[in-house]
Amino acid sequence: MATQEQALELVDRLTSELINRRTEIDRNNDYYQGKQKLKFASTEFAKFHGDRYRDFSDNWVQVVADSPVERMTVTGFQASGEESADTDLWEVWQVNGLDADSQMGFLGSINSARSFLLVWGNPDDPDMPVVTFEDASQCIVAYEPGSRRNRRAALKTWQDGNAEFATLYLRTEVWKFARPLSQQTKTPQMADVDEAMSLWLPPGERRRRRSWEPRELNDEPNPQPNPMGVVPMVELPNKPMLVEEPISDVSGVTAMQDAINLLWAQLFTASDYASFPQRVILGAERPVIPKLNSAGEIVGTQQVDLDKFQVDRVAWITGKDARIAEWQAANLSMYTEVMEIAVGHLAAQTRTPQHYLIGKMANLAEGALLAAETGLVKRVQEKHLWSGQGLREGARLIALAKGQDAKAKALRSGRVLWADAESRSHAQMADALLKLRDIGFPFQWLALRYGLTSTEVADVMALKEKEMEMDPMGAVTQMMAQRPPAGGEEEEPADEDQDEVAVA
């Protein structure tokens, strides 16, 4: 068991690493929300037009991040050795609202390179643990040296009112700390700088300044024991690497997003100044008109207001050398053509179908549409694999929180059930399922393949049993009609040959 001094030291170190991560996390979240500053512009252009396009962005980052999330739907969990999905786990999943919150967790992982799943027992209902998805800006997991899976500590921090809170999860105990928030007028970036520089101080002085104090609660001790025996927080990485940190899908898109925003800014500027033919008068003085006094007498001349020409579209030009020249309008299509190329590069790099980005749909056959989405489907399936490991461990933590050690052991080698990542029409899906049934796949497996959750499959199976009880002969007839011939398509000629031999 760790001492309070050791726990505080660990909180300081984990908080320091969390601060280092927040810079990229905040930047990616800003890009996802369309808060994108104008970059790659020349000094002169940025000086005169930077403020004009301050609030504009042609936000492709959001499309790239959202496209895989809409195909990441968990439908159940199945323990090793079981023939069907676990209904108890699915009940915990739904009661905690994770069918919706999981979408936010997957999106957070795509944007911030990781998200987290936290499992803890519920004192009010021991059979219903509390399960939440956590943001990468608030949580961090420490692993054993040389391991990417064996967790030895986890930290969650958050702010509420004028205080900051931290919960440190260890294998055997849980520590809770709090500290007041100082200098509320500082920006989050400057607050992070202060936090980072405080780590340069000696541990004793640092602790005195930061004043983390144990958070005492009336109904629980601090520290409190961890009955699960493992760190109850799991990391869901996006594009994990063997040595380096996981990679966000957004990080590789920001540069091209900046280039597209600049092209739009230049196009708008050209459209404002040079999209119409510009005419200029050469060889003539600026037109003047007589200036009259109150008696109507000419007392001088005054220059014509040129703005009046723009309204009246009439000008009287005198002088033997006067002539009119014209400057051609700027070719704005060159900007749009470059932007289309940039969007195509972005689609190729992120494996996002171009019809998601460009918004144009031709008369494509279903096969061609599926081929166009192959890259996205493979990208989603990769994320199923990466997130599935963390979700499977989360399912094991749920079993441990409920005291079901045998189920927890079986879930270590279990699997997460996902809805099909391919987008198919109902006709295509029905045809594929019929062919799978014809070669012997069971109905329950087909129902899961169709995309039903484990609870819905159980309901369908119960309804089928009720139909058989109400009309057993009709059910048998239907089953016989659906059963494929034993010899396949060649069965009928074989029967004719047998009949001929019998007659002979």
Salt bridges, closest charged atoms under 4 A:
GLU5 OE2 - ARG207 NH1 2.58
GLU9 OE2 - ARG13 NE 3.30
GLU9 OE2 - ARG206 NH1 3.88
GLU9 OE1 - ARG207 NH2 3.10
ASP12 OD2 - ARG206 NH1 3.57
ASP12 OD2 - ARG207 NH2 3.49
GLU17 OE2 - ARG21 NE 3.60
ASP51 OD1 - ARG54 NH1 3.05
ASP55 OD1 - ARG54 NE 3.90
ASP86 OD2 - LYS407 NZ 2.92
ASP88 OD2 - LYS407 NZ 3.70
GLU134 OE1 - LYS156 NZ 3.18
GLU144 OE2 - ARG171 NH2 2.64
GLU164 OE1 - ARG179 NE 2.87
ASP192 OD1 - ARG22 NH1 3.84
ASP194 OD2 - LYS186 NZ 2.24
GLU195 OE1 - ARG179 NH2 3.03
GLU195 OE1 - ARG210 NH2 3.12
GLU205 OE2 - ARG208 NH2 2.56
GLU205 OE2 - ARG209 NE 2.91
GLU220 OE2 - LYS176 NZ 2.58
GLU235 OE2 - ARG114 NE 2.56
GLU245 OE1 - ARG21 NH2 3.70
GLU245 OE1 - ARG114 NH2 2.35
ASP249 OD1 - LYS239 NZ 3.66
ASP249 OD2 - ARG379 NH2 2.82
ASP249 OD2 - LYS383 NZ 2.85
ASP272 OD2 - ARG52 NH1 3.76
ASP312 OD2 - LYS308 NZ 2.39
GLU326 OE1 - ARG279 NH2 3.38
GLU373 OE1 - ARG71 NH2 2.91
GLU373 OE2 - HIS355 NE2 3.26
GLU382 OE1 - ARG351 NH2 2.88
GLU393 OE2 - ARG151 NH2 3.19
GLU393 OE2 - ARG396 NH2 2.84
GLU422 OE1 - ARG424 NH2 2.71
ASP431 OD2 - LYS435 NZ 3.28
ASP438 OD1 - ARG437 NH2 2.60
